Amino acid sequence: MSKTRIAVLFGGRSPEHDVSVVSGLQALNALDSSKYEGFPVYVAADGAWFIGDALRSRATYIPDDEGRKALTRVDLDLSAGRGRLMPRGKGGWFARAPAPVEFDVALLSFHGNIGEDGQMQGVFETANVPYTGMRTLASAVLMDKAVTKRVLAGRGIALLPDAVIPRPATGLVPDKAGLEAALKNIAFPVIVKPAHLGSSIGVAKAEDIDAVRAVLPNIFKFDTTAIIEPFVDNLVEYNVAVRREDGAIVTSAIERPKRTAELLDFKEKYLSGGGKKGGGKQPGVSSQGMLSLTRDIDPALPAALENNIRQWASEAFAAVGGTGAPRIDFLSNEKTGEVWLNEVNPCPGSFGYFLWEAARKPVLFTALLDRLIEEAKLCHRAVQLPSDPTPPEARLFRRG
């Protein structure tokens, strides 16, 4: 039997481009080679798509103009009805067109906007190609922190109050009076963060209105919207991943990231040491970068706190018809025991594999990817339409 061809896509036009590359290469290396033939598809920061064996090595990144010469630039054929990448010809008018590169499933490993937020998902829906992870609408909703709160409101899930601040029409600093009005019901200190980014990019603490105005320009360089929430005293974070298993919603192990600073910033999240093991086709494969972050896995928690985390994560997943294996992050006041759902990551770093390896029913990274690929095929089959989707009573033109 021929192997299933898996196009692993990563990179993209996002501030989380580099993290996406790491996750994508990890997934590519973790695919079951007895079932799948995987190959990398790198989406550069300027939006160009490339394929080539050189992209399998981390040493290739980020390819400069000279490095791109060794790669093949491709475009996704939106009309094929199947996975097909069309190489751009390098010859003259009479040069023979390169053969298309076909694949069966797109394994999406994008983080951040223009990739994790429904845009890439919509591309593959348009092309009618199976793809892994959350569907287009769920991805768009959950990558917007403000919209996520509106969707989950009224479901019994604890959420912090917030103020949504759009980027000004001119400049990057909002009017002070307008900002004060927006924050009138939120006590200082506050947390200011981008509404559409993850990986702790741009997150800052502000003690007063002037401090808020000082940090907003950096956020507005990368995002159109900022969200402001009260700062949680005695802050501790808890993260849990969610997916479907035989029709039922299941949760992973819970992690409690360790921190050396008041806020867990990008470098601490992705470049800390810790020597965490895991992430291959078998236990014990050494991890790197984001996966070596020191963390407590399944720390001892009061039963009510753990139940809230798992139940609210499952409810958030179900609320958007969840697919894939998103990670849901929570904030807690360690002294009072209060906990709030913070955000949902439709495609978490490294697919959150280490949370599944430590789950009550362990699932290794290779098996997790296998489940995501099978789910992609199932979702694709479920939305297929007739070759002529216009019903007879709605046809205004004759058919051949």
N, C-alpha and C positions, 0 to 999 in steps of 0.2 A: 504493500500500500504506500502511496506517496505521502510525504509529510505535509502537514498544514503549514502554509507559508505565512509567517507573522512579520509584519512591518512594525518595528518599534520606533515610534516617533517621539522626539524630544527636542529641547532647545526652545525656540520661539521668541517672539517679540515681547518679552516680559522681563521685568526686573529680576525675576527668579529663573532666568535663562540658565545660569550655571548650575543651579541646584537640579534643574530638570535634566541636564546632561548626565549628572551623576546617577540620578534615579534611573534614567533610561538605559545606561550601560549596565547597571546592576541587574535590571530586569532582563536585558538581552542575554547576559551571562547565566541567568538562573533558569532560562527556559529549558524544558525537558527536550534534549536533543534527539531522543528516540521518537518523539511525536511531532516536533516542530522544527521548521527551518526558519530561523529568525535572521533578520538583517536590519541594520540601523538606517533610519531616515532622519537626518539632522536638519532642523529648521533654524536657519541662522537668524541673528538679531535683526537683520534687514528683511526677513520674511522669505528668503530664498530657500528652496528645498534641495538637499543633496543626498546622494547615496554613494557608497564606495567602501571597500574593505578597510581603508585607513580609518574610517569613523568608528571602528571597533575598539580603538586604543585611546585611552585618556590623554596620551601624549599628543594627540592630533589637535586637541582643543586649546584655544579657539582658532580654527584655520584662517590664516590670513589670505591675501590675494594669491600668493604663490601656492599655498596649501590647497586652495580651491581648484587649482588646475589639475590636481590629481583626482578630483572627485567629479561626479556626474550630476549636473543640475537637472532636476526633474519637476514635472507638474502632475498633479492628480487629475486623471481623466474623470470629469464629473458626469459624463454621459454613458460610461461603459456599463453601469449596472453591476460592476464587480471591481475589486481592487486592481487598479492599473495605473502605474506611474509612467509618464511619457518623458523620455530623455529629450533634452533640447539638443538639436543637431549642431555640430561644430564645423561642418563642412560648408561648401558653397551650395548654389542652387541645385546642382545635379548630384549632390552627395546622397548616398543611401540613408534613409531615416533609420535611426537606431531602433532596435526592437523594444517594445514596451516591457516593463518589469511588473509582473503580476503577483498578487498576494491575496490571501483569503481573509485575514483579520488584521485590523489596525489596533495595536496595543499602544494606547495613548499615555505618555508619561510627561505631561505638561504640568507646570506649576504656575499659578498666577494668572493674570489677565491675558487675553488673546491666546487661549490654549486650554486652561482649566475652567473657563467661565462660560462654556457653551459655544464659543465661536468655532473651535475645531470640531466639536461634536456635530454642529450644524453642517459643516463641510462634508463630513462622512455620511450624515443623513441624506444630504443632497446627492451624493455620489452613490447612495444605496449600498454602502459597504459596512459590514459588521465592525463595531469598535467597542473597546472595553470601557468600563467605568460608568459614571452617572450619565443619564440622558441629557439632551440639550437643555430642556427647561430646568431640570433639577440643578444642573451645573451652573446655569445663569443665576438662579435664585440663591444658591448657597455660597457662591463666590462674592455676593454682595451682602456684607454684614448687616446693613440696615434692612434690606429686603428680607433677609433670613429672619430677623426679629419680627417683622410684620407678619410673615407667614406662620411663625410658631406662636404668636401671641394668642392667648385664650385657650391654650392646650394644657395648662397646668405646669408648664416648664418655666422655672425661674429665670428671668432675664433682667439684666441691669438697665436702668433708664439710659437714654442716649439722646444726643443731638446730632443731626446730620447737617454737615456744612459743605455746600457745593463750592467748587473752585470759582472764584470771581470771574466775571466776563473779561475784565482787564486786570492785569497784574496777578500776584499770587498771595496778597494779604487782604483778607476780608475787612470790611468796614467794622470799626470797633463797636459802634453802637448796635449794629445788627448782630454782631457776635455775642455781645452781652445779652441781648434779648433772647437769642437762641439758647443760651446757657443759664437762663434765669432759674430754672428748676433743678440744676445740677450743682452740687456743692464741690468746692475745690478741696484738695487737689483732684485733677482729672487725668485720664489717659487719652491721648490723641493718637489716632492711627488711620491708615488708609482704609477705605471701605472695601476695596477689591483686591488687596494684596495679602499674601501670607508670609511665612518665614520670618515674622517679626520685623520686616522691613518698614522703616519709618515710624515705628512706635516710640512715643515719648511721653514722659510725665510732665505736667505743667501745674505750677502752684497758683497762677493767677491768669487774668485775661491777657496780660502782655506776654506772658510766656507762651500761651496758646498761639497768639499771633506770630510769635517768633519761630515756632516749629512748623506751622502750617505750610509755608512756602516749600519746604523740603518734601512734604507729602504731595503737594500739588504739582511737583515736577514729574511725578510718576502716576498720579491718580487724579481722577476728576472730582472725587468726593472724599471727605474726611468724616470720621465718626468719633464722637467724644463721649466718654462714659466716666462715672465716678471711679476714682482709684480705690481698689480693694485693700484695706489694711490686712496685715499679717498674711500676705498673699501666698498661696500655694496653688499650683496648677495640676489638673488631672486630665489625661487624654485617654480615649478609648475608641477603637475602630468598630465598625458595624458592617455586616454583609448578610446575604441570604444563603441559607444552607438547606437544601431540600424544601424550599418554600417558606421556611421559618426564618425570622430575624435572629441572628446570633451576635454576641459581642465578644471582643477580644479580651486579653489581659488589660488591666488599667496601668498606665504609667504615671509616675509623678516625677517630672524633670527636676533635677537638682540645679541649683543656681548659686552663683557667686556674687551676683549683683541683684539689685532690687527688681530690675526688669531683665527678662531673658532676651538678649538681643540676638541679632543675626549671627554674629561670629561665635557667641557662646552656644547657640543652638546647633550650628553646623561644623564648627571647627574644634570643639572641645575634645579633650582626651577622655579615656575611660575604658578602652579595650573591650567593649561589648562584643560578644561573639554571636555568630549566626548569619543567615542570609544566603545560603547556598542551596544545593540540591540535597545536602545532608547537613546535620548539625555540626557546628564547630568551625565553620569557615570564617576567617577573620574579616571584620568589617572595617570601614574607613569613614573619615569625614563625619557626616551627620549622624552616622550610626554609632559612633564611639562616644556620643554624648552620654555623660554619666546620668543615670536615671534609676529610680526604684521601680521595679516591676511588681505589680499587685501588692502594694504596701498594705499593712493592716489598717482597715478603715472601719468606722462604725457601720453597722448593717444598714441603717437608714441612709447614710451618705452614699455608700456603694450602690444601694438600690436606686437612689435618685439618678446617679450618674448613668447607670446601665439603662434604666427605664426611659429617661429623657433622651438619651442618645438614640434608642430604638424608635421612640415616637417621632423624633426629628427626621430620621431616616424614612420612616413610613409616610410621613406627611407629604413628601415629594415623590412618592413612588420609587423609593431608593433602589439603586443598583450599584455595582462596583463595591468598593470597600473603603468608604470615606472614614476619616478620623474626626471625632467630635471632641472639642476642647472645652474644658470647664475651668472657671476661676472659683477659688474658695477662700474664705477667711478662716485660717487655721484655728483661731481661738474660739470663734463663735460657732463654727461648723456650717455656716451658710455656704451655699454653692449656687453658681449661676452658669448656664450654658453661655459660652463665650463666642465660639464660631465653629463652622463646619469646613473641613478641608476635603473637597470632592476627590482629589488625588493627592494623598499625603506623601511626604518625602519617603522615598524607597518603598512606596506602597504600604508603609506601616508594617512590613513583614514581621519585624521582631515582636510586635504585639500579638500576632497570630501564632508565632512559634512558641510563645509563652502562654497561650490560651489554655483553658481547662481541657479542651480537646485540641492539642497542638496541630497546626497546619504549617508545613514548611513553605518557604518562599516559592519553590517550584510548583508545589501543589496549589498554592494561592493563585498563581498566574494561570494555571490550568483551569481553575474554577472561573476566573474572570474571562478567559477566552471562550469557554463553553457558554457562559452567560451571554457574552456578546453575540454568539451565533443564535441563541434562543431569542434574544430581544430582536434581532434582525428578522428572523422568521415571523415573529409575531406582528410585524408592521408591514408585511409585504402586501401590495395591491395587485389587482389584475393588470395585465400588460396594457390594457386600455382602461384607465381608472374612471372614465366618465360613464355613468350609468346610461342605458339606452334612452330613458326619458329626459335626460339632460343634454343630449347630443344635438348640436345645432348644425353640424357639418357631416356630410356623408363619409363613411369609411370605405377604404379600398377593398 
